[in-house]
Amino acid sequence: MEHYTDFIVLVIFCTAAAVPFYSYFLFPVILRLVARFNAKNFRCSGDDLPSVTLLISAYNEDSVIEEKIENCLSLDYPQEKLQVFILNDGSTDGTDEIVERYRVKGIKHYRVEGRGGKNVAINEGWPMVEGDIVIFSDANSMYQKDAIRRLVSPFLDERIGCVCGELRYICMDTGSSLGENMYWKYEQYLKKLQSRMGEVLVLNGSIFAIRRELFRPLEPKIANDFSLPLAVSLRGYSLIYEPEAVAIEKATKSAQEEFSRKTRIIARGYEGFFHHFREFRGLRLFQFISQKFLRWNVWLAMVVMFFSNSLLLQHPFFLWLFAAQLVFYTMACAGPILNRTNIPLIVIPYYFCMVNLGAAVGLWRFVFRKQKATWKSPASSR
């Protein structure tokens, strides 16, 4: 009977361990193989530049909005083909006054009264969008000079409906920002594989572009970089990644800010997945389950692994494995105390556990409808 119980616990442990192993390690291997046999050749360069609207969402961004506007005016793109459109979601600081000073330089400004969130503002302002290609940006994202040219060139291929640019973080030398930078490099690798097939799954919300006719009204609580790529894919268009179109942002400095951001992203991700579940199919469904849904539930697998492992300590291998888990979580707990360290043995466990705790809280906020359509931007990323 004892051997039978051990076997059941072992099966539970192995099943739980398979979740993070598959999502973080095996899935990229499978994706690489799929990309090898499903690669598409896209025409991603040319001189025929389309008309573009650079759509910037802003709420209480007086600390960065002037820098953002100056950045837009310095971009290497024909001014007669570029509409810079700032959507102000009911700001209560000095954002309005700063933007209004730039109307004489062609900056378009529309204020949405009240505060309904980014998506509500985009829906209301969309009829005033003029460009054939619409680029979505944030007030704290600064574009490199050639970013728009790089981002829109692939649209010369009529099969392409959406292009995702490259977001680079200015690392603040804290555990949370260093961890985010490492995680982001992993995500970039996945995007490159997906781009070969024209099937980029999710976008960098601060720099991505779609054809104007492919837009559909946004749900208030579902991120636009989640729902719009799905809408583009459903219309039969390809989605690619252009790493040479670069936006730069400051990474969040504090663990609390990063935790809050991750919680919000995952809660909105659950909202989007269950709202649009019937629209997912084929390769896109496989990618989403593998890359996102399972990863959001790694925290549950970690809990199951820990407690099932504790029931197998009579076996030397599992005794050592349990000790390794204790060391890992001890390092993670040291993270908040040593947040300014850049030692991988501290940063990796700390960031990994923080993200997974955020995923658990994100699920709770989704289930109990605690997620709002609005949020406060992290101060240290401004």
C-alpha positions in Angstrom: 0.0 0.0 0.0 2.9 2.4 0.8 4.5 1.8 -2.6 1.2 2.4 -4.3 0.8 5.7 -2.4 4.3 6.8 -3.3 3.6 6.0 -7.0 0.5 8.2 -6.9 2.4 11.1 -5.3 5.2 10.6 -7.9 2.7 10.9 -10.7 1.3 14.0 -9.2 4.8 15.5 -8.8 5.8 14.7 -12.4 2.6 16.1 -13.8 3.1 19.3 -12.0 6.8 19.5 -12.9 5.9 19.0 -16.6 3.9 22.3 -16.7 6.9 24.7 -16.3 9.2 22.4 -18.1 7.0 22.3 -21.2 6.0 25.9 -21.2 9.5 27.4 -20.7 11.7 24.8 -22.3 10.0 22.3 -24.5 7.6 24.7 -26.2 10.3 26.9 -27.7 11.9 23.7 -29.2 8.6 22.6 -30.7 8.0 26.1 -32.0 11.4 26.2 -33.6 10.6 22.9 -35.5 7.2 24.2 -36.5 8.7 27.4 -37.8 11.3 25.6 -39.8 8.6 23.8 -41.8 6.0 26.6 -42.0 8.2 29.6 -42.7 6.9 32.3 -45.1 8.8 34.6 -47.3 7.6 38.2 -46.8 8.6 41.3 -48.8 9.6 43.6 -45.9 11.3 46.6 -47.6 10.6 49.2 -50.2 10.3 53.0 -50.8 6.6 53.5 -51.1 5.7 54.9 -47.7 2.1 54.8 -46.6 0.3 57.5 -44.6 0.6 56.8 -40.9 -1.1 57.8 -37.7 0.9 57.6 -34.5 -1.7 57.1 -31.8 -0.5 58.0 -28.3 -2.7 57.2 -25.3 -2.1 59.5 -22.3 -3.4 59.9 -18.8 -1.6 62.3 -16.4 1.7 62.2 -18.4 2.9 65.7 -17.8 6.3 64.4 -16.7 7.0 62.8 -20.1 4.5 64.1 -22.7 6.7 67.0 -23.9 9.7 64.6 -24.4 7.4 62.2 -26.3 6.1 65.0 -28.6 9.6 66.2 -29.3 10.6 62.6 -30.0 7.7 62.3 -32.5 8.7 65.5 -34.3 12.3 64.3 -34.7 11.4 61.0 -36.4 12.6 60.3 -39.9 9.3 60.1 -41.7 7.7 62.5 -44.2 5.7 65.0 -42.1 3.0 65.2 -44.8 2.4 61.4 -44.3 2.5 61.4 -40.5 -0.4 62.3 -38.2 0.7 62.5 -34.5 -2.6 62.0 -32.6 -2.6 62.2 -28.8 -5.7 60.8 -27.0 -6.0 62.3 -23.6 -8.0 60.0 -21.3 -9.4 62.7 -19.0 -6.0 63.9 -17.5 -6.2 66.0 -14.4 -2.6 67.3 -14.4 -0.9 69.6 -16.9 -0.9 67.1 -19.9 -3.6 69.2 -21.7 -1.7 72.4 -21.5 1.5 70.9 -22.7 0.0 69.2 -25.7 -2.0 72.3 -26.7 1.2 74.2 -27.1 2.2 71.9 -29.9 -1.0 72.2 -32.0 0.8 74.8 -34.1 3.3 72.1 -35.1 0.6 69.8 -36.3 0.0 67.7 -33.3 -3.6 66.5 -33.1 -5.1 66.4 -29.6 -8.4 64.9 -28.5 -9.6 64.9 -24.9 -12.0 62.2 -23.7 -14.0 63.5 -20.8 -14.0 61.4 -17.6 -11.7 58.5 -17.4 -12.8 55.3 -19.1 -9.4 53.8 -19.7 -7.1 53.5 -22.8 -9.5 51.4 -24.9 -12.5 53.6 -24.3 -10.4 56.6 -25.4 -9.2 54.8 -28.5 -12.7 53.7 -29.5 -14.0 57.3 -29.2 -11.1 58.9 -31.0 -10.8 56.3 -33.8 -13.1 58.2 -36.3 -10.4 60.9 -36.4 -7.6 58.6 -37.3 -6.4 59.4 -40.9 -3.5 57.1 -41.7 -3.7 53.9 -43.7 -1.4 52.4 -41.1 -2.0 53.1 -37.4 0.9 52.8 -34.9 -0.1 52.4 -31.2 2.3 53.9 -28.7 2.6 55.0 -25.1 3.6 58.4 -23.7 6.8 57.1 -22.1 8.0 55.1 -25.1 10.7 57.0 -27.1 11.2 55.9 -30.7 14.5 55.6 -32.4 14.7 58.0 -35.4 14.0 55.4 -38.1 11.5 53.4 -36.0 8.4 54.3 -38.1 10.1 53.6 -41.4 11.2 50.2 -40.1 7.8 49.4 -38.7 5.7 50.2 -41.7 7.9 48.9 -44.5 6.6 45.3 -44.2 3.1 46.5 -45.1 4.2 46.6 -48.7 3.5 42.9 -48.6 -0.3 42.8 -48.8 -0.4 39.6 -46.7 0.8 41.4 -43.7 -1.8 43.0 -41.4 0.2 43.7 -38.3 3.8 44.5 -37.4 5.2 44.4 -33.9 8.2 46.5 -33.1 11.0 46.0 -30.5 10.7 47.4 -27.0 14.0 47.8 -25.2 14.2 48.6 -21.5 16.6 50.9 -19.9 17.7 48.7 -17.0 17.6 50.4 -13.6 20.0 47.9 -11.9 17.5 46.5 -9.5 16.4 42.9 -9.2 13.0 43.5 -10.6 14.2 45.5 -13.7 17.1 43.1 -14.3 14.7 40.2 -14.1 12.3 41.9 -16.5 15.1 42.5 -19.0 16.1 38.8 -18.9 12.5 37.7 -19.4 12.0 40.1 -22.2 15.0 38.6 -24.2 13.3 35.2 -23.9 10.0 36.7 -25.2 11.9 38.3 -28.1 13.3 34.9 -29.1 9.8 33.5 -29.3 8.6 36.4 -31.3 11.3 35.8 -33.9 10.2 32.2 -34.3 6.6 33.1 -34.6 7.4 35.9 -37.1 8.8 33.4 -39.5 5.3 31.9 -39.8 3.5 35.2 -39.8 1.9 34.2 -36.4 3.2 36.6 -33.7 1.0 35.9 -30.7 1.1 39.0 -28.6 2.5 42.5 -29.3 4.6 45.1 -27.6 1.8 47.5 -26.6 4.1 50.6 -27.0 5.1 49.9 -30.6 2.9 48.0 -33.0 1.1 48.8 -36.2 -2.0 47.6 -38.0 -3.8 48.4 -41.2 -6.6 50.8 -40.3 -9.3 48.7 -41.9 -8.5 45.8 -39.7 -9.3 47.6 -36.4 -12.3 46.5 -34.4 -13.8 48.2 -31.3 -11.9 47.3 -28.1 -13.4 45.9 -25.0 -12.5 48.1 -22.0 -10.8 45.5 -19.9 -8.9 43.6 -22.7 -5.5 44.9 -23.7 -5.4 46.2 -27.3 -2.1 44.3 -27.9 -4.1 41.2 -27.1 -7.4 41.6 -29.0 -6.1 43.4 -32.2 -3.6 40.7 -33.3 -6.4 38.2 -32.9 -8.7 40.3 -35.0 -6.0 40.6 -37.7 -5.4 36.9 -37.7 -9.1 36.1 -38.0 -9.2 38.2 -41.2 -6.5 36.0 -42.7 -3.6 38.4 -42.5 -0.1 37.6 -41.2 1.6 39.2 -38.1 5.3 39.7 -38.0 8.0 41.0 -35.7 10.4 43.8 -36.8 13.2 44.0 -34.3 14.8 47.0 -36.1 11.8 49.2 -35.2 12.9 50.2 -31.7 11.1 51.9 -28.8 12.9 52.6 -25.5 11.3 52.7 -22.0 12.6 52.8 -18.5 12.0 49.5 -16.7 10.1 49.7 -13.4 12.5 50.3 -10.5 10.6 48.8 -7.6 9.3 45.3 -7.1 5.9 46.6 -6.0 5.4 48.4 -9.3 6.5 45.4 -11.3 4.3 43.1 -9.3 1.3 45.4 -9.8 2.0 45.6 -13.6 2.3 41.8 -13.9 -0.9 41.3 -12.0 -2.8 43.7 -14.2 -1.4 42.2 -17.4 -2.4 38.6 -16.4 -5.8 39.6 -15.1 -6.5 41.3 -18.5 -5.0 38.3 -20.3 -7.5 36.0 -18.6 -10.3 38.4 -19.5 -9.2 38.4 -23.1 -8.7 34.7 -23.4 -12.1 33.7 -22.0 -13.9 36.5 -23.9 -12.4 35.5 -27.3 -11.9 31.8 -26.6 -14.0 30.7 -29.5 -12.0 32.8 -31.9 -8.7 31.0 -31.1 -7.9 28.1 -33.5 -5.2 26.0 -34.9 -1.6 27.2 -34.4 -2.7 30.3 -32.6 -4.6 28.3 -30.0 -1.7 25.9 -29.6 0.7 28.9 -29.0 -1.6 30.6 -26.6 -2.1 27.5 -24.4 1.6 26.7 -24.5 3.1 30.2 -24.1 0.6 32.0 -22.0 -2.2 30.0 -20.4 0.1 27.3 -18.9 2.7 29.8 -17.9 0.0 31.8 -16.0 -0.6 28.6 -14.0 3.0 27.7 -13.2 2.4 29.0 -9.7 -0.1 26.2 -9.1 2.3 23.6 -10.4 5.0 25.0 -8.1 2.7 24.6 -5.1 1.8 21.0 -6.1 5.5 20.2 -6.7 6.5 21.5 -3.3 3.9 19.6 -1.3 4.1 16.3 -3.3 7.9 16.4 -3.0 7.5 16.8 0.8 5.8 13.4 0.8 8.7 11.6 -0.9 11.6 12.6 1.4 12.3 8.9 2.2 13.8 8.7 -1.2 17.3 10.3 -1.4 16.8 11.9 -4.9 13.6 13.6 -3.7 15.3 14.7 -0.5 17.9 16.5 -2.5 15.3 17.9 -4.8 13.3 19.2 -1.9 16.4 20.8 -0.4 17.0 22.5 -3.8 13.5 23.9 -3.7 14.0 25.3 -0.2 17.3 27.0 -1.4 15.5 28.4 -4.4 12.7 29.9 -2.4 15.1 31.2 0.2 17.0 33.1 -2.6 13.6 34.4 -3.8 12.8 35.7 -0.3 16.1 37.5 -0.2 15.2 39.3 -3.4 13.2 42.2 -1.8 16.0 42.8 0.8 18.7 42.7 -1.9 16.7 44.4 -4.7 19.7 46.3 -6.0 21.8 43.2 -6.6 22.5 41.9 -10.1 23.6 38.4 -8.9 21.7 35.8 -11.1 21.4 33.4 -8.2 19.2 36.1 -6.5 17.6 37.8 -9.4 16.3 34.7 -11.2 14.5 33.1 -8.2 13.2 36.4 -7.0 11.8 37.6 -10.3 10.4 34.1 -11.2 8.5 33.8 -7.9 7.3 37.4 -8.0 5.9 36.9 -11.5 4.2 33.7 -10.5 2.7 35.2 -7.3 1.5 38.0 -9.6 -0.2 35.4 -11.8 -2.0 33.9 -8.9 -3.3 37.3 -7.8 -4.1 38.1 -11.4 -6.3 35.0 -11.6 -8.0 36.0 -8.3 -8.7 39.5 -9.7 -10.2 38.0 -12.9 -12.4 35.4 -11.1 -13.7 38.0 -8.6 -14.0 40.8 -11.2 -11.5 43.0 -9.4 -9.7 44.2 -12.5 -10.6 47.7 -13.7 -10.4 49.2 -17.2 -8.1 51.9 -15.8 -4.8 51.8 -13.9 -2.0 54.1 -12.7 1.2 54.0 -14.6 4.3 53.1 -12.7 6.0 56.3 -11.6 9.6 55.0 -11.9 9.0 54.1 -15.6 8.3 57.8 -16.4 
